[in-house]
Amino acid sequence: MLGMMAHSENKWKVRKELMHIFVNEDFDAILETIVRKMKEVSDDSDRIKKLYDEAQSYIPADRLYEKEYWIAAYIIYSNLTKFNEMMNELKEIESSIIKLREELSQLWSLQVLIKDSIEILREDLQKVKDDYQVANLQHEIKNYQEELRSIKGTYKEILDRCIELKDKKSNLIRGIIQFAKQLVVS
């Protein structure tokens, strides 16, 4: 009796995890990729049959999703640790990209502000006749120009890092998709 309860409880936990996979947006593309790959391989595949046999006890009779999606969710569930590692890495990359874009936006605004300040100082420079004031304005313009060069350098470094992270994200997504496809055929 205890064995049946434990088995039933385990089955319920697995179903709960499978449902979590269905509703988790992070797994949408992976589910679709696995289902497409399963259709390419066909239902006659021994691997698909084996996966269905393994997943069948967790698929409820009144299922909300097609059989293929349950099998795909089961494949993800069976490899959840690896998928979670990859998805966490993807989230970290996306978070870093968002932060870098915010920094780029702030630097861009600062560049605009400095350029406007330089323009105002140049206009003032045209109006003054006193050598001391001319020298002070020229010095301020020079300082702003140096600051602008520095900000442009920082902007370029952050932009390069952002591009690097986007490439890393694309490669990781390709890796996740390849891993998902491989699970269907191997």
Buried (B, 14 or more C-beta within 10 A) or exposed (E): EEEEEEEEEEEEEBBEBBBEBBEBEBBEEBBBBBBBBBEEBEEEBEEBEEBBEEBEEBBEEEEEBEBBBBBBBBBBBBBBEEBEEBBEBBEEBEEBBEEBEEBBEEBEEBBEEBEEBBEEBEEBBEEEEEEEEEEBBEEBBEEBEEBBEEBEEBBEEBBEBBEEBBEBBEEBBEEBBEBBBEBBEE
